[in-house]
Amino acid sequence: MAAGTFLLLLGIVLRWVLKLNSSEGPKASTYAHLGADQEEIYLPVAQEISAQSAILGVSLNDAIEQRDAGQPDIAWRLVRLALSEWDRLVEILASLNKLMASHLGNTQGMAPSRPVVPGRFKTRVMVDFLRMHELFDQLVFRSRLRFQLHLRMLRRASETLTGEFRRSFRYADRTGDQPPELWERLDYYFHDLDLIAKETLLSFRALLACLPHSRLPELRRDAQSLIRRGVRSKAMPVR
């Protein structure tokens, strides 16, 4: 235990002395600029994830409004609907995460990863999780390995939030106990998942910016298969 703590502190000191944080931090936190071909790949994925997140947000907001209006049964049916929308969003994020991991070996130069700030999140489980990730991140020097660690963090964060959301839902569904604190937790879980979705998209932009153009057709095919059955493609025509 003492040896592990010593190595952790040594790694942090070395990063500060070598100024690795200052050389990689600004690049990792910038919004990656893409060419036209890269934007054509990025935009449909971003629109799909944004649409799914918006649907989930609307479902939960409607549920809260029905609860406030004194319609608890309708409110809880909307929460059940939101749970299926949650699963769909998490499924897309997991597929995109897997896609990025499979193409990471084709990147040229540095594959930057954004630092995710724990203070932006509302749930205690995510704040604690991200603070632990920050400690491990200090020990990784190579940019590609840091990007891999970043993808793993995003995947674990999504899985953790899903587990917490489902645990709260199952308890309330089984017991009928739905205090105000429960609804606040559900709202906070969505807030944090929405942030993870945005961070995942920013990572996708960063990956695209580092890929040679010769690799874009393959990534385009993979990205198209990811969203082929998405919510936007299922939209009903307006009558």
BELNOR-V313504 format. One line per field, one symbol per residue. ss: DSSP state (A for helix, B for strand, O for the rest). psi: psi as a letter, one per 20 degrees, with the letter a starting at -180 (. if undefined). burial: I if it has 24 or more other ideal C-beta (glycine too) atoms within 12 Angstrom, else O. Layout:
# BELNOR-V313504
ss: ???
psi: ???
burial: ???
This chain:
# BELNOR-V313504
ss: OAAAAAAAAAAAAAAAAAOAAAAAAAAAAOOOOOOAAAAAAAAAAAAAAAAAAAAAAAAAAAAAAAAAOOOAAAAAAAAAAAAAAAAAAAAAAAAAAAAAAAAAAABOOOOOOOOOOAAAOOOAAAAAAAAAAAAAAOOOOOAAAAAAAAAAAAAAAAAAAAAAAAAAAAAAAAAOOOOAAAAAAAAAAAAAAAAAAAAAAAAAAAAAAABOAAAAAAAAAAAAAAAOOOOAAAOOOOO
psi: ghgghghghggggghggikhhhhhghhhiqoppqrghhhhggghgghggggghgggggghghghghghjkmhggghhhggghghhghgghggghghghgghhihiiqpbpnqpqppohiiqhqhhhggghhhhhghhhiphphhhhgghgghggghgggghgggghggggghhgijomrhhghgggghggghhhghgghghhhggggghipqhhihgghggghhhhjhkrhhijpqqp.
burial: OOOOOOOOOOIOOOIOOOOIIOOIOOIIOOOIOIOOOIOOIIOIIIIIIIIIIOIIIOIIOIIIOIIOOOOOOOIIOIIOOIIOIIIIIIIIIIIIIIIIIOIIOIIOOIIIIIIIOIOOIIIOIIOOIIOOIIOIIIIIOOIIOIIIIIIIIIIIIIIIIIOIIIOIIOOIOOOOOIOOOIIOIIIIIIIIIIIIIIIIIIIIIIIIIIIOOOIIOOIIOIIOOIIOOIIOOOOOOOO
